[in-house]
Amino acid sequence: MRTIPIALQQHLDRDTTTVCLLVRIEPVAPGYAPVGVTTLDRDVSFDSGSGALLYRAAVGVDSSARVSSSDMAVDNAEGTSLVPEFDVPVSERDLIAGAYDYARWASYLVNFEGTTQFVELARGELGQVRVLQGMSFTFEMLGLTKRLKQTIVEKDSLRCRAIFGSQPVGTPGAEVTQRFPCGFPVGPLWQNGSVVSVGEENTVVFETDSGAADGFFKPGVLQWLTGPNAGRTYDIEEFASGEATLTFPSMFPISEDETYRIRPDCTKWKDGPNGCKHWWGPQWVLHYRGEPYIPVGDTGQVNAPGASI
């Protein structure tokens, strides 16, 4: 249920109305400003209470019928917008890179001739944004009950569930925080470097200027500092003879002389190279967020997720 202001209801009761749909998108990725899109053929400046925003007609939005229910099913709809020619207020590169994936959104029915007359229709989180042939992009608008479908408690696993280097929630300056953290200080492990040459797969393989031994960054984490991939982080699958192979292709091609920072990662196993014992020594048992002694042979009778790995 929602409350419609009296003035807006009186306007809706008229034979002719001047209302339009506005959608506000707030990226969760740092460094990106909110974006407004509208079904109207001209821009609309509108303040819903969180600050005035210009809702762009050049990008626009075409929303499908919204599916809502009174049970706990996730409300959903799909929106389609145009990729703007001059990268304002969004660019195709940022859309492809995932800057607007899982952003917060809210939709409003607004009288564009008097924007103080409005009602909020729905809000929630976007799904993954998909760009179609560089011309348009689509996004799924999911309701807030989506969060209730996500697991928030820990499950059993043979491998450690903590992110390597994560710190307790509320730790000042921590890059990653968790309720059940790893606790290892990874700051001193970071090394700066630059790309010497690029392989045939220019989004996966490249030669570094690192003199580290083979397997030192297996697994590893690499964060780009310059170039089109700047700010994005990728996992390293292989490292041999100074050549790094990413687990997944980078969003944009890698070029020579681009700079990055790199560090080894944890395998999430208690034993072996770069395992928990390698980083913590005898104190590993105090930081391992897994159950390494689950009887693998009893997986038919015991609930042991991941035992087949």
N, C-alpha and C positions, 0 to 999 in steps of 0.2 A: 504494500500500500504506500501511496505517496500523497502528500498534501499539495494541491495546486493553488497558487495564490489567486485571490478573488479577481484581481485585475486581469490575470492571464486567462482565467476561466471565462470571464465575460468576453474577452477577445476571441476565444475559441468558439464561443456560441454564436458568433457573427457568421454571416454568409460568406464573407471574404476575410481571410486571415493573412498575416504577414509573419509566419513562423518558419523557422529552419532548424536543422539539426547541427549542433556543434559538438566536436569530439576533441577533448584535451588529452594529449599524450605526454607523459612525464617519464623520460628514460631513467632507468636505475643505474646505467653506466655513468661514471663521473665525467664531468666536462661537457655535458650536452644539455641544452636548455629545453624547456617544454615546447611542444609543437601543437598548434591548433589548426584543425581542418573543418570545413563546413560544406553543407550541401547547397548553399546559396551560390549565385553567380557573381557575387562581389564579396570583398573582405568584410569581416565583422569584428569590431573591437568589443571584447566582452570580459567582464570581471565576475567570476563566480564566487569571489570571496578570498581567493588565494593569489590575487594580483591580476591586473589587466593583461590580456593576451590577444594578439591579432590572429584571428582564425582565417586561414588563407583559402581563397577560392581557386587559386591556380593549382593547388595540390588537390583540394576537394576530397570528398569521401562519398562512396556509394555503399550503404550498409544493407546487408541482407535482413530478412525478418529475424527478429530476436526470439530465441527459444527460451522460455522461462517456465518454471514449474514451482509448485508449492512444497515439493519434497526437497531432499538435499542434493538433487542432481545439479550439475554445474550449468548455470545459464550461459548461453553462448550466442554469438553472431559473428559474421565475417564482414570486414570492411575492405574496400578497394580504393586506392588513391593513385594519383599520377605522380611520377617522378619529375620534379621541376627541372626545367631546362637550365637554369642558372644556379642550381644547388642551393636554393633558398626556399624554405627554411631547412630542408633536408637534402642530403646528397646521396646519389646512388652508391658511392663508395661506403658511406657510413651505414647505409641500409644493408649492403652485402656483408659488411664486417660485423653485423649484429649489434650495432649501437642501440637499436630500438627494440631488440628482443626482450620480452617479458617486462616491458614498461608498464607503468600504472596508467590507467585511462579512466575518463569519466565522460559521459554524454549528456547533453542538455537540449531541451526544447526551448527555444528562445524567440521572442518577438523582436525581429531585427530592427524594427522601427522604434522600439523602446526596450532596450536590453535589460532594464530592471525587471521586466516581466519574463520570468524563466522558471523552469522546474528541472531538477536533476532526474534523468531517466534511469541511469544505471552507472555502475563503476566496477572496476576489477583490474585484471592484469591481462596483457596481450600474450599471445602465444609467440611462436617464431615468425618473424617477418620474412616474406618471400618476394623477391624481385622477379618480375616476369618480362624477359626480353628487353630490359632496360627502359621500359615504357611505363610500367605501373608496378605497384607493390600491394600485396594483400596481407592482412593480419587478422588473426582470430581474437575476438574480444570475449574473454572468459570472465565469469562472475567471481565474486570473492569466495564462494564455497569451494573453489578450486583448491584453496589452501587446506581445507579440511580433508582433502583426498590424499594429501602428502604425508608420508611417514615422518614423525618428529622424534621417535624414540629409537634407541639403538637396537640392532639385530645381531644375532650370533654370526661370527665369521672367523675363518681361520686366519685371514690377514688382518692387519691393523686397519681400523676405520678412520683414524685421525689423519688430518692433512699434515704432512711433514712441515715442522716449523710453526704450526698453529699455537696460539697462546690462549690463556683463559679469557672468557668474555669480560670486557671492560679494561683490558690491558692497554695503557696509553701507548700509542705509536705502533701497535702490532699490525702487520699487514693482513693477517688472517686470525680470527678468533673462533673458538668452538667451545661448546659446553664440556666436551671431553677432549681436551687438546693433547697434542704431542709434547709441547713444551721445549723442544730443542731450539737453541738460538741459531737460526740459519743466516743471520746478517753477515757474519764473517766469511761465509762460504761463497758469497757472490764474487765473481771476477768479471771485469770489463774486457771486451774484445771487439774485433771488427772482422768483417767478411773478407777473405783473401780472394776467393773465386767461387763461382756457382756451378753446380753440376747441371746435367741435362734436364733434370727435374728441378727447375728453378724455384719451386715452392717447397721443396722437401730436403734436398741435399746441398750442402755448401761446405767449403773449407774454411776453418777458423785459424786464427793466429795463436791459438792456445797450445802450449807445450805439454799439456796434461797427458798422462799415460792412457793407453787404450782402455776403454771401459770405465774411465774415471767419472764420466758424465752419463753412465748407463745404470739406471735411468737418470735423467737430468731435467732441469727446467731452464728455459731461455726466455728472456724478455727483451723485446726490441726497443732500442732507445731512439733510433733515427729511421728514416725511410717511411714508406706508406704503411708499414705494419707497426709503427711506433706505439708503444703502450700495451701491445698485445703479448700474451704469454703463451708459450707452446711447450709441450713435453718432448723430450729427446729420447728416441728409441735406441739409437746406436751411436757410438763414438769410437772411431778408430783412425789412427794416423792423422789426427787433427781434423778429420772430416765428421761433421755432425749430420745425423739423419733425424728429421722430425717425425713424430708419431703420426701427425695429421698435417696435410698441406697448409702452408700459411695462406692467409686471405689474399695477399698480393704477392707478386714475384719478388724474390730477393735479389738485391744488386750488390756489386762489390763496394767495399768501403762503408757499408752500413754498419752501425755500431749496435752492440747489445750488451747485456749482462747475463752471466750463466753460472749455474751452481749445480752440484750433484743433488739427487733426490733420494728418497728412501724407497726400497722395493716393497715395503709393507709386510715383509716376512721377518720372522724373528732371527733367522740364520742367513748366512751367505753374504756375498759382497754387497755393501750398501744396505744391509738389513738393519733391523733395530739394534741388534747386539753390536754391530759395527759402530753405530753412533753413540749408544748409551753405555756400552760395556756391561758390567755386572748390574747396573741399575735399570736395565732394559725392562724388567718385569713391572716396574713402577710406572712405565710410560706406554706400554704396549696395549692398545685399545682393541684387542682381538682375543680369541680363544684358540690358541695354537694347538691345544691338546684334545680337540674334539676327535673322537674315534672315527676316522674316515671309513673304516670297514663297516660301520654300523649306520651308514647314512640311510639305509632302507628302513630302519626302526627309529632313528633319532633325527630330529629336525636340525640339520647342519648345513645351512646355506653356504655355498662356496667350497664345500668339501671336495667337490669334483674337480677343482682347479688343479 
